[in-house]
Amino acid sequence: MKLLTIFGVLIMSLALLACQPQTSERAVKLQKEAASTLAQGVANSSDKKVSTALDLVNESLGIAPNHVPSLVTRANINIYERRYEKALKDIISAQEIKPKDRSLNMLECLLKERSQGKKAAIPCYAALEKEWAKQHQEGEPIDINWVAAAYLANSGNRQDLKTRYLQQKKSQGSPDYLLAKKTIQSLEQGRYLQLIMPGY
């Protein structure tokens, strides 16, 4: 179950792992090593590897406290360890640097729900779903995080988004069409958060 947890979060934050040009090479190298070590730790259920990853990313943040990929990597470690409040603090710090990053915003909502409950997270999901709708251009692909936000906010747009998202995946001949269907099923059955961030 922990593998699925960290896998889901790493998918959402993959784009954040690119280097930031103004960050020192040493901090970037440490972050990449931390992310790789974390992946190994998750794959092998090795607490020692996960602990090493945390040491590496903390060293990276000691050099470059505003390095978003390092903040996200540390959040992923804390999510894997089910320390959701700590993960939320890192995501909020990352958002202060990249406030328009919708992957970070979605992760914030998910962490709010896991650490503070559904009631605290619904306004977060609703605001994010509205922002996606406002910025979406005709012909652009539908993002799974937009669909998830609509479901988790219980938005009236969720069925339309689901249909468009699945049609898009099917028409592209996307190899992850079955995964997309399973993700939607987990949203419809109220199991999405438990799959990517199991409770205590």
Secondary structure, 3 states (H helix, E strand, C coil): CHHHHHHHHHHHHHHHHCCCCCCCHHHHHHHHHHHHHHHHHHHCCCHHHHHHHHHHHHHHHHHCCCCHHHHHHHHHHHHHCCCHHHHHHHHHHHHHHCCCCHHHHHHHHHHHHHHHCHHHHHHHHHHHHHHHHHHCCCCCCCCHHHHHHHHHCCCCCHHHHHHHHHHHHHHCCCCCHHHHHHHHHHHHCCCHHHHHCCCC
